[in-house]
Amino acid sequence: MHQHGPFRLLFLAAALGFSAFASAQQPTIKIGVIGPVTGKSSEDMGQSIMGGARVFLADINQIGGIMGRQIELVERDDQAKPDIGAAIAKEMVEKDHVVAVVGFGNTGVALPAAKIFQEAKIPLIVSGATGASITKTFMPPAYPASYVFRTSASDALQPIVILNDVIDRRKIDKIALLHDESPYGQFGKQSMLAELERRKLKPVVVESFKVGEQDMSTQLQHAKDSGAQAIVMYCLGPDAASVVRSAEKMKLKLPLAGPWTLSQQAFIDKSGLGAEGARMSVTFIENELSSVSNQFSLAYRKINKVNGIPSAVAAGQTYDALRLLALAMFQANSTEGPKIQEALENLKLRTASTVVSRYDRPFTPTDHEAIDLNMIVMGEIHNGKVIYAYKEDASRGSIARMKKGQ
């Protein structure tokens, strides 16, 4: 999945003309980082978004920044609340004067904030939230040019990968779909139902629950009574853990699958032994052996003074988002929003030593999704860690997965 070689950005120093001497005399370039550092069920994402950004900051400033200017991160906690996210976005535009923004863990928070950045012509790369509507909302013809990009795997894609595993590989077609009632869960349910319909299948039951609900026995009993052979969840990690604990109490043992949120530490910790064998769609697995992955994990732990990454996927995707922004600013030789936006849509430099993938033209004027279907793999919980569900994916882990047609 990754290019071998030095993890640090030293390969860029000569190519991009960075100068440590010049950077000391120039004003900093401010980039906003927004995520749910606190907030019900979302802390893993927020803390990892900030942590991944700090690894990038250490790397880029070590070689003099961008265009001879040091980078400054403007970090803000949206608390997983849409009104707070929107207020922060407004403040970043009007007061902090950021040149670009990365982050957001929650679809419902990202959408209203993204509108503010779009209208201010400030590029935003969403590195956590996966609701399919986030990028679609701002594309032409709704707007002349979209300023909203993404390095996380859209919920238009994750259900395909999940059902490829459950239906095609494990030959299970009696599926119970459980989802939370947040925008994320609702959008995920719609995407999952659309993919099932494409396969001419219907779930045996669809059940919803409120974020924070503890007892899922009613929903699970309906699943059992409907003859479900597997449970597919679309919710945040702690709520998925409530499903697991409720199933354990009922002595209901069915295969569990879901999106990337099941790879987060909160799901593993709160589920205990019940998480064993649960599978999820992910773009990055922290415990793989590729040199870039290992070096990123080590740098993350050292810089953030922690023993592990709460959400390795969110951390890696945020690091990569910032790397793509750095390349775009260099290519545009500018920190002006419209010029960065145009450069992002037409990146000429291929990345190296990024975490999730190498990127070669990740965005175009009609496609603002950096992650393609072939970049998403199935992970599985094994002894409290996320590993590859399939050995062939693990053996290909050191090979860059590129977007199709590139």
HELIX and SHEET records of a PDB file:
HELIX    1   1 LEU A   10  ALA A   15  1                                   6    
HELIX    2   2 ALA A   20  SER A   23  1                                   4    
HELIX    3   3 GLU A   43  GLN A   62  1                                  20    
HELIX    4   4 PRO A   82  GLU A   91  1                                  10    
HELIX    5   5 MET A   92  ASP A   96  3                                   5    
HELIX    6   6 THR A  107  ALA A  120  1                                  14    
HELIX    7   7 SER A  133  LYS A  136  1                                   4    
HELIX    8   8 GLN A  158  LEU A  163  1                                   6    
HELIX    9   9 ASN A  164  ARG A  169  3                                   6    
HELIX   10  10 PRO A  183  ARG A  198  1                                  16    
HELIX   11  11 SER A  217  ASP A  225  1                                   9    
HELIX   12  12 GLY A  237  LYS A  249  1                                  13    
HELIX   13  13 TRP A  260  SER A  263  5                                   4    
HELIX   14  14 GLN A  265  SER A  271  1                                   7    
HELIX   15  15 GLY A  272  ALA A  275  5                                   4    
HELIX   16  16 SER A  291  ASN A  304  1                                  14    
HELIX   17  17 ALA A  312  ALA A  332  1                                  21    
HELIX   18  18 GLY A  337  GLU A  345  1                                   9    
HELIX   19  19 LEU A  373  MET A  375  5                                   3    
HELIX   20  20 LYS A  391  SER A  395  1                                   5    
SHEET    1   A 5 ILE A  71  ASP A  77  0                                        
SHEET    2   A 5 ILE A  29  GLY A  35  1                                        
SHEET    3   A 5 ALA A 100  GLY A 103  1                                        
SHEET    4   A 5 LEU A 124  VAL A 126  1                                        
SHEET    5   A 5 VAL A 148  ARG A 150  1                                        
SHEET    1   B 7 VAL A 205  PHE A 209  0                                        
SHEET    2   B 7 ILE A 175  ASP A 180  1                                        
SHEET    3   B 7 ALA A 230  TYR A 234  1                                        
SHEET    4   B 7 LEU A 256  GLY A 258  1                                        
SHEET    5   B 7 ARG A 279  VAL A 282  1                                        
SHEET    6   B 7 VAL A 377  HIS A 382 -1                                        
SHEET    7   B 7 LYS A 385  TYR A 388 -1                                        
END                                                                             
